[in-house]
Amino acid sequence: MAIECENRGVGTLLAHVGSHPEEHHGFVNPPIYRGSTVIFPNVDTMQSGDQRYQYGRLNNPSTEALNEALTSLEMACGSVLTPSGLSACTTAILSVVGAGDHLLVPDSVYGPTRHFCETAGRRMGIETTYYDPTIGAGIQALFKPNTRAVFTESPGSHTIEIQDIPAIAAVARKHDAIVITDNTWATPLLFKPLVAGADISVMAGTKYVVGHSDALLGTVAAGPRAWDKVKAFHFQLGMHVGPDDVTLALRGLRTLEVRLARHQESAIEIAQWLEGHDEVSRVIHPALSSHPQHSLWKRDFSGSSGLFSFVTKPAPFEAIKAMLDDLEFFGLGYSWGGFESLAITVDPRAIRSATSWDESGHLIRLHIGLEDPNDLIADLAKGIQRFRNYA
Ligand SMILES: *Cc1c(COP(=O)(O)O)cnc(C)c1O
């Protein structure tokens, strides 16, 4: 029985959705069934297609529980799981576009999603146009007769632009195009793409859903205009996620609300602390009133997560290395959404074509983990001191 999102608190939903102890001898969590073959009692049952589990690739108690939870949370018609966040993005795109179709993608999109469009997507005959993520209803001007889908990602990777997804979705609907949203940053707890007008909501479950940096997984949830296509394409490709990783995602989901609250609180505290420094030219966090799309974020999101960026004052790159190399609690690593804090430095110029990035300082992206924020601030303060010694 799916628990409805509207009439229960989200913590209640997360604690109970997809949980059916009565089906598993009373155990709270579904057991991990490892298996490909499922045995049928007789030919008639096998041919009827009615047996609940028929083959490991199609369904098992773990995937069923996670999909039930995601479908409720996203207020979707259904959801499928993929082996990584990137494969969730590409599965969503290929479910609704094909040879001869035109796709719109924000300039600030996650780099590997852009790489897919430039390589496999192009080889398959999909033409991609990149657009300014802050374009809003102005996206109208970029539509062609063969525009089949608009990809959105809010906030943008690294540069944290907030997109006006309701405005984009209204235009797309007029053109009968599908809107896909990569909602990894917010999760459906802080923003519900399908309620805002998108047709497909994608997450790198690898990040906040799994939440412990110990598994990769992608989720694709779809509304009525896209669900049949997503479900069919996922089946055609033979996508499957092993029950162990699904179990880790389901376990992560149960505590998502409390973890996000802590990520949010610490990230805002640290963003505000950074904003007061001479060495920092700009902090890019949508919950700060200095963010260019702060009002849009306030209108559409119910909170913020632990990932944001800041730009340093111009300095030799040696100063950045001095700051980041010796951080005690911030690891240098890709991915994010786990309990640990992370830092990376990126140059957005390398992956932009529709917009320009003209900051003269260096961009640093932080993921604020679940550590004590005072320790993180002390760590960053020492890093800024090392930066100052170089600059
Ligand atoms: C990390 C990330 C992905 C890809 O997730 P993987 O599980 O690493 O493949 C996709 N989109 C966004 C926004 C991400 O941050």
The ligand as an ORCA input file, in Angstrom:
! r2SCAN-3c Opt
* xyz 0 1
  C      26.918     12.915     -9.402
  C      25.866     13.411    -10.312
  C      25.373     12.605    -11.341
  C      25.956     11.256    -11.650
  O      25.851     10.340    -10.619
  P      26.771      9.018    -10.621
  O      26.079      8.107     -9.689
  O      28.123      9.445    -10.174
  O      26.786      8.497    -12.027
  C      24.358     13.111    -12.124
  N      23.852     14.333    -11.920
  C      24.310     15.135    -10.944
  C      23.702     16.478    -10.758
  C      25.331     14.699    -10.114
  O      25.800     15.511     -9.163
*
